C-alpha cells in the first residue's frame, strides 16, 4: 500500500525533503551514472508542488510539478522517479495519474510539458503526451520534449 502526498513545497518537512533529494540522487546521479546538479533551485519556489509515494516509511515514488510565474508557460512535470526496489509494480503509472490529477486540480487551464528520457516516450504517450521536439542530449542521456494540451 502506497501513502500518496501532493504537497506545496511549503508543506515539505525537512525529513521529507531529505528523502526526496536522497532518492533523486540515488537514481539520477548514482544509478544512471549522470553527474549533474539535481538541486537546481526550483524545488522551493512559487506554487511548485511535490508528489511523494511512501511505503513503510520509505519514499518509493516521486515527481515534481513546476508552475512558472508566466501564466502563458505550461506546467512542467519532472523528476519522475520510482525507487529501484519498487520497479515493476506499476507505481510509475500511479504516480503519473496523480501528477496529472494534481495539475488538473490546481491549474486546469494549463497545458503540460515534460522532458522525457527518450526510451520512456511510449510510457508518457500512454498519458496523452506527444513529442514536440526531436531527441536531444541532456547530461549525456537522450531526451525528448513532450506536451499534453
C-alpha positions as CSV (number, residue, x, y, z in Angstrom):
1,X,0.0,0.0,0.0
2,X,1.3,3.4,-1.0
3,X,0.6,6.5,1.0
4,X,0.5,9.4,-1.5
5,X,1.1,13.0,-0.7
6,X,0.5,16.0,-3.0
7,X,2.3,18.9,-1.3
8,X,3.0,22.5,-2.0
9,X,6.7,23.0,-1.4
10,X,6.0,24.9,1.9
11,X,4.4,21.8,3.2
12,X,7.5,19.6,2.8
13,X,9.1,18.7,6.1
14,X,12.9,18.6,6.4
15,X,12.9,14.7,6.6
16,X,10.6,14.5,3.5
17,X,12.8,16.9,1.5
18,X,15.8,14.9,2.6
19,X,14.2,11.7,1.4
20,X,13.3,13.4,-1.9
21,X,16.9,14.6,-2.5
22,X,18.3,11.2,-1.4
23,X,16.1,9.3,-3.9
24,X,16.7,11.7,-6.7
25,X,20.5,11.5,-6.2
26,X,20.4,7.7,-5.8
27,X,18.7,7.2,-9.2
28,X,19.5,10.2,-11.4
29,X,23.1,10.6,-10.3
30,X,24.4,7.3,-9.0
31,X,22.3,4.6,-10.7
32,X,22.2,6.4,-14.1
33,X,25.9,7.5,-13.7
34,X,25.0,11.1,-14.6
35,X,26.8,13.7,-12.6
36,X,24.6,16.8,-12.7
37,X,23.3,19.5,-10.3
38,X,19.9,18.0,-9.2
39,X,19.4,20.6,-6.6
40,X,18.5,23.3,-9.2
41,X,16.8,25.9,-7.1
42,X,13.3,25.1,-8.3
43,X,12.2,22.8,-5.5
44,X,11.1,25.6,-3.1
45,X,9.8,28.3,-5.5
46,X,6.3,29.8,-6.1
47,X,3.5,27.3,-6.4
48,X,5.6,24.3,-7.3
49,X,4.4,21.0,-6.0
50,X,5.8,17.6,-5.0
51,X,4.2,14.2,-5.3
52,X,5.5,11.7,-2.9
53,X,4.7,8.0,-2.6
54,X,5.6,6.3,0.7
55,X,5.7,2.7,1.7
56,X,6.6,1.5,5.1
57,X,8.2,4.9,5.9
58,X,10.4,4.9,2.7
59,X,10.0,7.2,-0.3
60,X,9.4,4.9,-3.3
61,X,8.0,7.3,-5.9
62,X,8.3,11.0,-6.6
63,X,7.5,13.7,-9.2
64,X,7.8,17.4,-9.2
65,X,5.4,19.9,-10.8
66,X,6.8,23.3,-11.7
67,X,4.5,26.3,-12.2
68,X,6.0,29.2,-13.9
69,X,5.1,32.8,-12.8
70,X,4.4,33.4,-16.5
71,X,0.8,32.3,-17.0
72,X,1.4,31.6,-20.7
73,X,4.0,28.9,-19.9
74,X,3.0,25.2,-19.5
75,X,3.3,23.3,-16.3
76,X,6.4,21.1,-16.2
77,X,6.3,17.6,-14.7
78,X,9.8,16.4,-13.9
79,X,12.0,14.3,-11.7
80,X,9.6,11.4,-12.2
81,X,11.1,8.6,-10.3
82,X,10.4,5.1,-8.8
83,X,12.9,3.6,-6.4
84,X,14.7,0.6,-8.0
85,X,13.3,-1.7,-5.3
86,X,9.7,-0.8,-6.3
87,X,10.0,-1.0,-10.1
88,X,7.8,-3.5,-11.9
89,X,4.8,-2.7,-9.6
90,X,3.3,-0.1,-12.0
91,X,4.0,2.7,-9.5
92,X,5.1,4.9,-12.4
93,X,1.6,4.7,-13.8
94,X,0.0,5.6,-10.4
95,X,2.5,8.4,-10.0
96,X,1.7,10.0,-13.4
97,X,-2.0,9.7,-12.8
98,X,-1.6,11.5,-9.6
99,X,0.6,14.2,-11.2
100,X,-1.9,14.8,-13.9
101,X,-4.7,14.9,-11.4
102,X,-2.8,17.5,-9.4
103,X,-2.2,19.6,-12.5
104,X,-5.9,19.5,-13.3
105,X,-7.0,20.3,-9.8
106,X,-4.6,23.2,-9.2
107,X,-4.2,24.6,-12.8
108,X,-6.9,23.2,-15.1
109,X,-6.3,25.8,-17.8
110,X,-2.6,25.0,-18.3
111,X,-1.0,22.7,-20.8
112,X,1.7,20.4,-19.5
113,X,5.2,19.7,-20.8
114,X,7.9,17.2,-19.8
115,X,11.4,16.4,-20.9
116,X,11.3,12.6,-21.1
117,X,14.2,10.3,-21.3
118,X,13.8,9.2,-24.9
119,X,13.3,5.5,-24.1
120,X,10.3,6.4,-22.0
121,X,8.4,8.1,-24.8
122,X,5.9,5.1,-25.1
123,X,5.2,5.4,-21.3
124,X,4.4,9.1,-21.5
125,X,2.4,8.6,-24.7
126,X,0.1,6.4,-22.7
127,X,-1.0,9.6,-20.8
128,X,-1.6,11.6,-23.9
129,X,1.8,13.3,-24.3
130,X,3.1,13.8,-27.8
131,X,6.6,14.5,-28.9
132,X,7.2,18.2,-29.7
133,X,10.9,18.1,-30.1
134,X,13.4,15.8,-31.6
135,X,15.7,13.8,-29.4
136,X,18.3,15.9,-27.7
137,X,21.1,15.3,-25.2
138,X,20.6,16.3,-21.6
139,X,23.5,15.5,-19.3
140,X,24.6,12.6,-21.6
141,X,21.2,11.0,-21.8
142,X,18.9,11.2,-24.8
143,X,15.7,13.1,-24.0
144,X,12.6,14.2,-26.0
145,X,10.3,17.1,-25.3
146,X,6.7,16.0,-24.9
147,X,3.5,18.0,-24.4
148,X,-0.1,17.5,-23.5
149,X,-2.8,20.1,-24.1
